[in-house]
Amino acid sequence: MNYPWLAAPASDVAETARTLLGWEISANGVRVRLTEVEAYAGTGEDPASHAHRGPTPRTTVMFGPAGHAYTYFVFGVHWCLNIVCGAEGEASAVLLRAGEVVDGVDIARKRRGEKVPDRDLARGPARLVVALGITASANGTSVLDGTGPLVLTPPARPVAKAAISAGPRVGVAAAHDVPWRFWITGDATVSTYRRHAPRRRTARAAGR
């Protein structure tokens, strides 16, 4: 199967992110239709990207090959899931922010909580990972060939550009006004936008 975004330049990551809306990601008995994503470019191009300053032990996966999962731990509590894209050596990735559970709802609810409404099962990047049952072991695995726990598949019909909205990314400390977050307009599973709020320095932290 042909995936044009696999070889697209890192500079095209925003268009790649938009393209991935409506695709489905499956793992461990649950299938999620992507309704919200965020784009992150590579070295020197995007100060909000983990790869902005070049490869590190954590970000090596972002530099390719494309079509692999990049997972990272945030706030010491949650895992987030990205899809690496673009030409190898040019770091770029798309964060999977939210989606609709279209298969395995009962399994997802057991992971997320019996009283969680359907719309909230994968509404947010951490919730999406929990619903899919993904852990750090998915990092660096293919999402295309079935050798890893995740499988990404295209929709029968792409989401029309007219049905897609764009806006600033959520919670990033740099380049927070870059409109590289994309979502299916009006979809109930899209997460709430929150702008990054810098932590206030206490007198002790400021050395006073």
Backbone as CSV, one residue per row, in Angstrom:
resi,resn,N_x,N_y,N_z,CA_x,CA_y,CA_z,C_x,C_y,C_z
1,MET,0.843,-1.192,0.000,0.000,0.000,0.000,0.880,1.245,0.000
2,ASN,0.492,2.281,-0.765,1.299,3.481,-0.909,0.931,4.525,0.149
3,TYR,1.933,5.007,0.878,1.731,6.057,1.878,2.638,7.228,1.499
4,PRO,2.159,8.205,0.729,3.003,9.302,0.257,3.688,10.070,1.377
5,TRP,3.032,10.190,2.528,3.600,10.979,3.614,4.859,10.357,4.208
6,LEU,5.128,9.096,3.896,6.320,8.440,4.440,7.600,9.131,3.983
7,ALA,7.591,9.640,2.751,8.804,10.230,2.200,8.710,11.744,2.044
8,ALA,7.629,12.337,2.548,7.471,13.786,2.422,8.516,14.508,3.268
9,PRO,9.005,15.671,2.830,9.981,16.420,3.626,9.419,16.788,4.990
10,ALA,10.309,16.983,5.956,9.871,17.364,7.295,9.070,18.655,7.267
11,SER,9.371,19.527,6.309,8.654,20.791,6.195,7.185,20.598,5.822
12,ASP,6.827,19.412,5.346,5.440,19.116,4.969,4.663,18.451,6.099
13,VAL,5.210,18.448,7.322,4.584,17.699,8.408,3.185,18.202,8.734
14,ALA,2.917,19.493,8.544,1.576,20.009,8.824,0.551,19.386,7.882
15,GLU,0.914,19.284,6.608,0.004,18.665,5.648,-0.162,17.175,5.949
16,THR,0.914,16.537,6.371,0.825,15.125,6.750,-0.143,14.952,7.906
17,ALA,-0.038,15.812,8.914,-0.935,15.722,10.072,-2.383,15.850,9.632
18,ARG,-2.650,16.810,8.776,-4.008,17.011,8.273,-4.503,15.762,7.551
19,THR,-3.605,15.152,6.780,-3.949,13.959,6.007,-4.338,12.787,6.893
20,LEU,-3.723,12.698,8.084,-3.959,11.543,8.955,-5.301,11.582,9.684
21,LEU,-6.000,12.703,9.632,-7.340,12.738,10.223,-8.255,11.758,9.485
22,GLY,-8.999,11.000,10.257,-9.886,9.994,9.684,-9.245,8.624,9.561
23,TRP,-7.904,8.555,9.642,-7.234,7.258,9.659,-7.565,6.541,10.961
24,GLU,-7.314,5.240,10.962,-7.613,4.451,12.169,-6.344,3.807,12.712
25,ILE,-6.222,3.834,14.036,-5.084,3.217,14.716,-5.628,2.120,15.624
26,SER,-5.059,0.936,15.510,-5.557,-0.227,16.247,-4.468,-0.845,17.100
27,ALA,-4.869,-1.360,18.269,-3.940,-2.097,19.131,-4.732,-2.798,20.217
28,ASN,-4.342,-4.020,20.513,-4.854,-4.737,21.676,-6.377,-4.757,21.759
29,GLY,-7.018,-4.996,20.615,-8.459,-5.165,20.597,-9.272,-3.901,20.485
30,VAL,-8.613,-2.751,20.326,-9.325,-1.467,20.230,-8.904,-0.760,18.948
31,ARG,-9.880,-0.165,18.276,-9.611,0.599,17.059,-10.158,2.014,17.222
32,VAL,-9.313,3.005,16.921,-9.665,4.416,17.133,-9.561,5.174,15.810
33,ARG,-10.594,5.924,15.490,-10.581,6.812,14.317,-10.047,8.170,14.770
34,LEU,-8.974,8.628,14.130,-8.311,9.853,14.557,-9.134,11.091,14.208
35,THR,-9.372,11.937,15.212,-10.161,13.152,15.014,-9.375,14.422,15.345
36,GLU,-8.190,14.272,15.956,-7.384,15.445,16.313,-5.908,15.052,16.357
37,VAL,-5.066,15.857,15.730,-3.628,15.576,15.665,-2.854,16.896,15.770
38,GLU,-1.547,16.776,16.041,-0.662,17.940,16.063,0.623,17.616,15.317
39,ALA,1.135,18.579,14.576,2.360,18.392,13.808,3.558,18.981,14.529
40,TYR,4.698,18.285,14.422,5.966,18.762,14.986,7.077,18.504,13.979
41,ALA,7.802,19.570,13.638,8.893,19.453,12.666,10.202,19.135,13.383
42,GLY,11.317,19.237,12.635,12.577,18.743,13.170,13.604,19.783,13.545
43,THR,14.849,19.423,13.412,15.985,20.202,13.890,15.960,21.633,13.375
44,GLY,16.010,22.590,14.299,16.118,23.991,13.941,14.875,24.620,13.367
45,GLU,13.845,23.841,13.102,12.657,24.371,12.438,11.512,24.647,13.388
46,ASP,11.452,23.928,14.463,10.280,23.988,15.324,10.720,23.911,16.787
47,PRO,10.805,25.039,17.486,11.281,25.023,18.872,10.378,24.267,19.838
48,ALA,9.180,23.915,19.412,8.290,23.124,20.256,8.530,21.622,20.105
49,SER,9.356,21.244,19.113,9.606,19.830,18.839,10.677,19.274,19.758
50,HIS,10.531,18.026,20.160,11.559,17.349,20.950,12.865,17.228,20.175
51,ALA,12.778,17.266,18.854,13.968,17.086,18.017,14.617,18.409,17.620
52,HIS,14.177,19.495,18.202,14.630,20.822,17.793,16.151,20.973,17.856
53,ARG,16.782,20.395,18.873,18.224,20.554,19.052,19.026,19.359,18.521
54,GLY,18.375,18.499,17.787,19.088,17.360,17.221,18.785,16.063,17.950
55,PRO,19.362,14.958,17.480,19.067,13.644,18.068,19.553,13.526,19.504
56,THR,18.761,12.862,20.310,19.129,12.473,21.671,18.701,11.022,21.830
57,PRO,19.105,10.359,22.900,18.641,8.977,23.084,17.129,8.847,23.013
58,ARG,16.405,9.873,23.502,14.948,9.800,23.466,14.395,10.066,22.076
59,THR,14.981,11.025,21.338,14.374,11.470,20.087,14.917,10.798,18.840
60,THR,15.840,9.870,18.979,16.405,9.188,17.808,15.322,8.634,16.903
61,VAL,14.262,8.104,17.490,13.159,7.514,16.718,12.561,8.536,15.760
62,MET,12.510,9.804,16.170,11.901,10.841,15.331,12.652,11.057,14.027
63,PHE,13.915,10.659,13.973,14.721,10.889,12.786,14.578,9.768,11.751
64,GLY,13.660,8.865,11.985,13.330,7.870,10.986,13.784,6.464,11.352
65,PRO,13.287,5.513,10.591,12.442,5.676,9.412,11.007,6.072,9.750
66,ALA,10.317,6.584,8.738,8.924,6.981,8.911,8.042,5.752,9.105
67,GLY,6.846,6.006,9.632,5.905,4.917,9.834,6.133,4.142,11.112
68,HIS,6.900,4.728,12.038,7.153,4.097,13.330,6.549,4.934,14.459
69,ALA,6.330,4.290,15.578,5.750,4.966,16.741,6.840,5.655,17.556
70,TYR,6.525,6.861,18.010,7.389,7.573,18.956,6.559,7.848,20.197
71,THR,6.913,7.207,21.308,6.190,7.411,22.557,7.074,8.164,23.541
72,TYR,6.447,8.953,24.381,7.200,9.646,25.429,6.307,9.860,26.649
73,PHE,6.960,9.993,27.785,6.289,10.164,29.070,6.191,11.653,29.358
74,VAL,5.028,12.129,29.770,4.838,13.550,30.015,4.304,13.783,31.425
75,PHE,4.835,14.787,32.078,4.439,15.159,33.438,4.639,14.031,34.440
76,GLY,5.452,13.033,34.070,5.695,11.927,34.980,4.481,11.050,35.221
77,VAL,3.464,11.191,34.365,2.203,10.477,34.593,1.699,9.762,33.341
78,HIS,1.743,10.439,32.189,1.058,9.946,30.999,2.018,9.630,29.850
79,TRP,1.630,8.636,29.054,2.325,8.356,27.798,1.592,9.049,26.659
80,CYS,2.338,9.523,25.678,1.762,10.098,24.465,2.313,9.331,23.268
81,LEU,1.520,9.317,22.181,1.862,8.526,20.997,1.948,9.411,19.763
82,ASN,3.057,9.283,19.036,3.274,10.009,17.790,3.569,9.024,16.662
83,ILE,3.312,9.480,15.436,3.689,8.721,14.255,4.818,9.479,13.565
84,VAL,5.970,8.836,13.401,7.102,9.444,12.716,6.797,9.518,11.223
85,CYS,7.122,10.656,10.609,6.850,10.815,9.175,8.002,11.562,8.510
86,GLY,7.950,11.648,7.195,8.975,12.379,6.464,10.180,11.539,6.095
87,ALA,11.078,12.162,5.356,12.284,11.483,4.898,13.189,11.135,6.068
88,GLU,13.842,9.994,5.976,14.720,9.549,7.056,15.845,10.558,7.260
89,GLY,16.105,10.867,8.523,17.118,11.846,8.871,16.567,13.236,9.095
90,GLU,15.317,13.477,8.666,14.655,14.765,8.878,13.535,14.562,9.896
91,ALA,13.828,14.855,11.131,12.888,14.536,12.209,11.570,15.286,12.067
92,SER,10.496,14.542,12.072,9.158,15.122,12.156,8.220,14.025,12.631
93,ALA,7.158,14.431,13.295,6.213,13.455,13.837,4.862,14.119,14.040
94,VAL,3.846,13.292,14.084,2.480,13.760,14.319,1.983,13.158,15.621
95,LEU,1.631,14.027,16.556,1.068,13.587,17.830,-0.399,13.233,17.638
96,LEU,-0.795,12.060,18.100,-2.195,11.652,18.032,-2.893,12.176,19.284
97,ARG,-3.715,13.192,19.098,-4.308,13.888,20.246,-5.648,13.296,20.693
98,ALA,-6.466,12.861,19.763,-7.792,12.374,20.159,-8.406,11.553,19.046
99,GLY,-9.392,10.765,19.418,-10.080,9.962,18.428,-11.372,9.358,18.964
100,GLU,-12.087,8.738,18.076,-13.338,8.049,18.397,-13.082,6.547,18.400
101,VAL,-13.420,5.888,19.488,-13.283,4.431,19.541,-14.392,3.830,18.686
102,VAL,-14.006,3.179,17.597,-14.984,2.628,16.661,-15.093,1.112,16.763
103,ASP,-14.195,0.501,17.503,-14.272,-0.940,17.731,-13.567,-1.248,19.056
104,GLY,-14.132,-2.182,19.825,-13.546,-2.519,21.109,-13.910,-1.544,22.219
105,VAL,-15.103,-0.970,22.131,-15.541,0.023,23.129,-15.510,-0.559,24.539
106,ASP,-15.978,-1.784,24.701,-16.010,-2.401,26.032,-14.600,-2.598,26.590
107,ILE,-13.665,-2.950,25.720,-12.272,-3.122,26.161,-11.689,-1.779,26.576
108,ALA,-11.937,-0.750,25.740,-11.437,0.590,26.053,-12.023,1.094,27.365
109,ARG,-13.287,0.802,27.610,-13.924,1.282,28.841,-13.346,0.586,30.071
110,LYS,-12.971,-0.661,29.942,-12.341,-1.347,31.074,-11.009,-0.696,31.431
111,ARG,-10.318,-0.201,30.420,-9.034,0.459,30.659,-9.211,1.879,31.176
112,ARG,-10.248,2.551,30.709,-10.436,3.954,31.036,-11.370,4.180,32.221
113,GLY,-12.275,3.220,32.478,-13.230,3.382,33.569,-14.636,3.092,33.085
114,GLU,-15.376,2.345,33.866,-16.695,1.881,33.438,-17.693,3.012,33.201
115,LYS,-17.512,4.143,33.852,-18.475,5.236,33.728,-18.045,6.310,32.728
116,VAL,-16.947,6.096,32.045,-16.462,7.076,31.079,-17.357,7.071,29.838
117,PRO,-17.890,8.233,29.438,-18.734,8.289,28.229,-17.936,7.907,26.984
118,ASP,-18.633,7.436,25.975,-17.968,7.038,24.735,-17.101,8.153,24.172
119,ARG,-17.581,9.384,24.194,-16.851,10.505,23.590,-15.529,10.786,24.291
120,ASP,-15.408,10.357,25.547,-14.211,10.640,26.335,-13.219,9.483,26.392
121,LEU,-13.526,8.372,25.762,-12.651,7.204,25.865,-11.253,7.469,25.320
122,ALA,-11.162,8.235,24.224,-9.858,8.547,23.629,-9.762,10.038,23.339
123,ARG,-10.381,10.835,24.172,-10.448,12.288,23.975,-9.304,12.967,24.724
124,GLY,-8.149,13.033,24.065,-6.927,13.550,24.665,-5.810,12.546,24.441
125,PRO,-4.567,13.011,24.297,-3.468,12.105,23.942,-3.195,11.021,24.959
126,ALA,-3.295,11.322,26.253,-3.059,10.304,27.273,-4.195,9.293,27.305
127,ARG,-5.412,9.763,27.188,-6.573,8.871,27.178,-6.536,7.932,25.983
128,LEU,-6.123,8.458,24.840,-6.028,7.633,23.632,-5.054,6.476,23.842
129,VAL,-3.910,6.770,24.454,-2.906,5.730,24.704,-3.438,4.680,25.674
130,VAL,-4.119,5.124,26.723,-4.692,4.181,27.693,-5.747,3.305,27.022
131,ALA,-6.607,3.919,26.214,-7.656,3.159,25.525,-7.066,2.075,24.635
132,LEU,-5.940,2.371,23.994,-5.287,1.402,23.117,-4.449,0.380,23.877
133,GLY,-4.216,0.623,25.157,-3.415,-0.309,25.948,-1.945,-0.289,25.585
134,ILE,-1.435,0.892,25.186,-0.060,1.025,24.728,0.866,1.408,25.879
135,THR,2.069,0.875,25.858,3.088,1.210,26.848,4.371,1.644,26.122
136,ALA,5.422,1.871,26.899,6.706,2.299,26.324,7.262,1.291,25.327
137,SER,6.849,0.049,25.423,7.384,-0.989,24.532,7.025,-0.753,23.066
138,ALA,6.038,0.123,22.804,5.645,0.420,21.424,6.618,1.370,20.750
139,ASN,7.463,2.027,21.516,8.374,3.017,20.955,9.303,2.393,19.907
140,GLY,9.353,3.008,18.732,10.229,2.538,17.669,9.681,1.409,16.829
141,THR,8.494,0.919,17.140,7.914,-0.177,16.366,7.141,0.351,15.167
142,SER,7.022,-0.465,14.129,6.291,-0.072,12.933,4.794,-0.030,13.210
143,VAL,4.119,0.963,12.606,2.658,1.031,12.711,2.013,0.639,11.383
144,LEU,2.830,0.107,10.469,2.340,-0.189,9.117,2.323,-1.658,8.758
145,ASP,3.328,-2.414,9.238,3.479,-3.780,8.724,3.000,-4.874,9.673
146,GLY,2.442,-4.502,10.822,1.909,-5.502,11.742,2.933,-6.157,12.644
147,THR,4.189,-5.708,12.570,5.215,-6.305,13.431,5.200,-5.729,14.837
148,GLY,4.561,-4.589,15.006,4.435,-3.972,16.324,3.011,-4.078,16.836
149,PRO,2.740,-3.531,18.020,1.403,-3.634,18.594,0.376,-2.724,17.924
150,LEU,0.845,-1.717,17.174,-0.044,-0.737,16.553,-0.140,-0.954,15.048
151,VAL,-1.344,-0.728,14.518,-1.528,-0.791,13.061,-2.324,0.436,12.633
152,LEU,-1.761,1.198,11.697,-2.396,2.403,11.179,-2.954,2.104,9.800
153,THR,-4.233,2.424,9.587,-4.860,2.140,8.295,-5.608,3.365,7.786
154,PRO,-5.591,3.571,6.454,-6.270,4.740,5.882,-7.777,4.544,5.854
155,PRO,-8.512,5.644,5.786,-9.972,5.543,5.706,-10.425,5.178,4.301
156,ALA,-11.648,4.685,4.198,-12.192,4.379,2.878,-12.347,5.664,2.066
157,ARG,-12.630,6.762,2.772,-12.778,8.057,2.113,-12.076,9.108,2.949
158,PRO,-11.123,9.853,2.383,-10.400,10.875,3.149,-11.340,11.954,3.688
159,VAL,-10.962,12.540,4.807,-11.732,13.654,5.361,-11.518,14.870,4.465
160,ALA,-12.601,15.507,4.054,-12.508,16.677,3.183,-11.829,17.837,3.906
161,LYS,-11.003,18.588,3.199,-10.322,19.730,3.806,-11.318,20.729,4.397
162,ALA,-12.482,20.849,3.779,-13.493,21.783,4.271,-14.037,21.382,5.636
163,ALA,-13.827,20.104,6.009,-14.325,19.608,7.293,-13.259,19.628,8.372
164,ILE,-12.102,20.240,8.084,-10.977,20.246,9.014,-10.701,21.662,9.503
165,SER,-10.511,21.805,10.802,-10.140,23.087,11.404,-8.677,23.043,11.833
166,ALA,-8.071,24.213,11.962,-6.679,24.321,12.393,-6.551,25.393,13.454
167,GLY,-5.597,25.198,14.371,-5.386,26.178,15.422,-4.082,25.915,16.132
168,PRO,-3.769,26.715,17.164,-2.499,26.557,17.886,-2.420,25.236,18.627
169,ARG,-1.192,24.765,18.815,-0.976,23.513,19.525,-1.230,23.674,21.017
170,VAL,-1.468,22.560,21.678,-1.871,22.582,23.083,-0.669,22.461,24.005
171,GLY,-0.563,23.368,24.980,0.379,23.213,26.068,1.848,23.286,25.744
172,VAL,2.225,23.823,24.572,3.644,23.907,24.242,4.210,25.221,24.768
173,ALA,5.462,25.181,25.216,6.076,26.367,25.810,6.673,27.298,24.766
174,ALA,6.909,26.798,23.548,7.480,27.615,22.478,6.644,27.449,21.217
175,ALA,6.645,28.483,20.396,5.884,28.452,19.131,4.428,28.058,19.377
176,HIS,3.849,28.584,20.455,2.500,28.146,20.816,1.398,28.693,19.915
177,ASP,1.714,29.682,19.071,0.692,30.213,18.175,0.768,29.624,16.766
178,VAL,1.692,28.702,16.547,1.776,28.041,15.242,0.539,27.151,15.062
179,PRO,-0.251,27.351,14.007,-1.523,26.623,13.858,-1.340,25.220,13.293
180,TRP,-0.628,24.394,14.045,-0.337,23.046,13.584,-1.123,21.974,14.340
181,ARG,-2.195,22.360,14.944,-3.144,21.380,15.501,-4.326,21.325,14.552
182,PHE,-4.717,20.114,14.189,-5.793,19.932,13.224,-6.851,19.004,13.814
183,TRP,-8.112,19.300,13.532,-9.181,18.455,14.053,-10.376,18.463,13.109
184,ILE,-11.183,17.428,13.231,-12.405,17.339,12.437,-13.431,18.258,13.077
185,THR,-13.823,19.259,12.339,-14.697,20.302,12.860,-15.991,19.732,13.442
186,GLY,-16.261,20.129,14.684,-17.519,19.742,15.320,-17.555,18.348,15.902
187,ASP,-16.472,17.588,15.778,-16.471,16.225,16.319,-16.424,16.259,17.846
188,ALA,-17.281,15.486,18.473,-17.412,15.512,19.934,-16.202,14.960,20.669
189,THR,-15.355,14.196,19.974,-14.216,13.572,20.650,-12.968,14.461,20.658
190,VAL,-13.024,15.628,20.021,-11.882,16.536,20.003,-11.656,17.105,21.400
191,SER,-10.396,17.204,21.818,-10.082,17.643,23.175,-10.225,19.161,23.317
192,THR,-10.198,19.631,24.551,-10.323,21.051,24.849,-8.972,21.746,24.685
193,TYR,-8.972,22.904,24.046,-7.724,23.640,23.851,-7.284,24.309,25.151
194,ARG,-5.999,24.121,25.477,-5.412,24.797,26.643,-4.057,25.360,26.243
195,ARG,-3.914,26.648,26.337,-2.635,27.293,26.032,-1.655,27.037,27.162
196,HIS,-0.371,26.952,26.837,0.654,26.726,27.858,0.684,27.881,28.845
197,ALA,0.708,27.547,30.133,0.797,28.548,31.190,2.100,28.338,31.941
198,PRO,3.068,29.259,31.791,4.357,29.100,32.486,4.169,29.016,33.990
199,ARG,4.957,28.157,34.619,4.896,28.054,36.069,5.502,29.291,36.708
200,ARG,4.848,29.790,37.733,5.378,30.952,38.427,6.559,30.558,39.293
201,ARG,7.597,31.373,39.244,8.782,31.091,40.042,8.550,31.553,41.474
202,THR,8.812,30.677,42.411,8.701,31.033,43.818,9.962,31.785,44.245
203,ALA,9.888,32.424,45.415,11.055,33.133,45.915,12.237,32.212,46.077
204,ARG,11.993,30.965,46.509,13.072,30.008,46.694,13.688,29.626,45.362
205,ALA,12.812,29.391,44.343,13.297,28.992,43.012,14.086,30.115,42.369
206,ALA,13.730,31.364,42.709,14.422,32.496,42.130,15.712,32.842,42.874
207,GLY,15.982,32.104,43.953,17.201,32.311,44.703,17.123,33.480,45.657
208,ARG,15.890,33.854,46.045,15.728,34.985,46.946,15.619,34.522,48.401
